[in-house]
Amino acid sequence: MAKKVMEVKDLTISFKTNQGFVRAVRGINFDLFEGETLAIVGESGSGKSVSTRAIMGILAGNGVIDKGQILYEGEDLTTIGEEDFHKLRGKKLGMIFQDPMSSLNPIMKIGRQITEAMLLNGHHLKNMKKDLVHAERVAILNVKKQVKKIQKNYDAQKLEINKEISELKKDKETDNTAKISSLKEKLSTLKVNKNSEIKENLKQIKPLVKAYKAKSKEADLEVKTFWNNEKEKSNKIVEDLLLKLEGLNKETEQAKILDLKNQISDEKERLRRVKRVTKKEAFERAIRIVKEVGIDNPEKRLKQYPFQLSGGMRQRIVIAIALTADPEILICDEPTTALDVTIQAQILELINKIKKERSLTVIFITHDLGVVANIADRIAVMYAGKIVEYGTNEEVFYNPKHPYTWALLSSMPDLNSKERLVAIPGTPPDMLYPPKGDAFAYRSEFALEIDFVEEPPFFKISDTHYAASWLLHENAPKVDKPEAITNRINDFKKRIQQEAKK
């Protein structure tokens, strides 16, 4: 089984507005496995992009992660700061945005935009030391996060108790003295317990800091030794080349002299590259990556501005920028939305090709199930901030179980389908006031009475396929998927069988 690289647990995100809190993401859970493509599909406003922006640490200023965890490499990304995210973005997590024109700086040449991050983050010796002390640093951060969590939980409980006390004091008709006294005593006990828990956690900090300092000294020595060895080796090579150069005749051996000078220059450049990414190296890598994403004449393109390129080429440049630091996880946020159909197909093919060549793990965000038909390994269908169906590509396409997935498939254009496309009635709910029960019930012709009252749990269809629909309950009336969906699924299967025979 593939290695689990990320785990999202009960992620809940809201946005503060003048009208109140918009509940954008409501307790989603999913795992991400090495080398797979996970597609998150849903209408605009379903919470797809918000979820991935939380992973990247780029939520809007009014965004709040109410609860949940995003676990990656032993850290919870919901609790780390901007400085830590800066170390992850690019190197570990890359992102392609949906509108390339707004992602690129219109007054900066393409070459500079591609090489900028490489030059800023390419301090190899500094990065080497950070990697050596990573485990010790994370151990300290985890304790500090636990302390913050204890304090946060106490503050929330304190707020609720104080509200309750305030309400009781307003009630002049009833004698609430005993209740108020009991609540104050409860608050006092909570405070004592909180202080005790924090104290116990802080006891762990001292030995961890000591271990970090010791490891940091070891790392400094290791990095220094490595750099001195490289310098010594390089200096010896240069000295040998200079000696050879001195023995040559300037009049008759010009070609050999030029070759030796080039070797000396190359060796000095190699040593600089051991320390950090040089401008020359960044430019060479930029040319290589621009070629990799299918753009001809890269030297010319690097000297151009974004407005001089077509929409498809701009999107390829955005993909190139995301690939410069060799990320492990690539998040594609509707990368084909602003492109015409033929260019869409090329970009999807390119993303699939790069994923295989670089062994990337991909999260692909889209509102169109058709877009991910040939690239996704697993699909999560989102509606009103929740995942409503979750399964492999084949399970979601050929055995959909949630009425919302049926609706998405029914509204998907298909050249071979003779049925009229079905529009999803109504509009998504106002997430200032999330609906009770199944959020899709008000738009679904298959809604049951319970759908308007109680939120459905996930029902297991197979080990990899789950759907949150009361239609899957053992006591629910039997409801078959619409005939149009059945016909479309049969057409899909026939086409795949025909392609397999070719």
Number of C-alpha atoms within 10 A of each C-alpha: 5 9 9 13 17 20 16 20 16 16 22 21 25 22 20 14 11 5 7 11 17 17 22 26 28 20 17 19 17 15 13 21 16 17 20 20 25 26 29 27 27 25 17 13 19 23 24 30 23 20 23 20 15 19 23 20 20 13 18 11 8 10 19 18 16 16 14 18 19 22 17 16 11 13 16 18 20 19 19 14 10 11 8 12 17 13 14 17 18 24 19 15 22 23 24 23 21 20 19 23 18 9 13 21 14 13 10 13 17 24 23 17 18 27 25 15 17 24 16 10 17 18 16 15 17 14 15 15 20 16 12 17 20 14 14 18 19 16 18 19 17 17 18 18 14 16 19 14 14 17 17 12 12 18 15 10 14 19 13 12 17 15 12 14 19 12 11 16 15 10 10 8 7 9 11 15 12 9 13 19 12 13 17 16 12 14 18 13 12 16 16 12 14 18 16 12 15 19 12 12 15 15 11 14 17 11 11 18 15 12 16 20 15 13 19 19 13 15 18 18 13 15 19 14 12 14 16 12 12 16 16 12 12 17 16 12 15 20 12 12 16 15 10 13 18 10 9 13 11 12 6 9 11 12 10 15 20 12 12 17 16 12 15 20 12 13 16 16 14 16 16 14 17 16 16 20 19 19 14 12 18 21 19 13 16 27 23 14 21 26 16 16 21 16 15 12 11 17 15 11 20 21 13 17 19 22 14 11 15 12 18 20 20 21 27 26 29 25 27 22 27 24 26 22 19 16 20 21 26 24 26 23 21 20 25 23 16 16 18 11 11 9 16 17 13 15 22 17 14 16 21 17 14 16 19 12 9 13 14 20 22 28 22 26 25 25 21 19 22 14 21 22 15 12 18 21 17 22 26 25 26 24 24 26 26 23 26 27 25 26 23 18 22 14 18 25 21 16 18 23 25 23 24 23 23 20 19 21 23 22 17 16 13 13 5 10 14 10 13 10 15 14 11 15 11 9 10 17 17 13 19 16 11 16 17 12 15 26 23 23 21 17 17 16 10 17 17 16 11 14 20 16 13 13 16 19 15 18 17 13 14 9 7 11 22 24 26 22 25 23 22 20 14 8 8 12 11 10 9 10 15 12 11 18 21 17 13 21 17 13 14 15 12 12 12 11 11 9 9 8 6 5
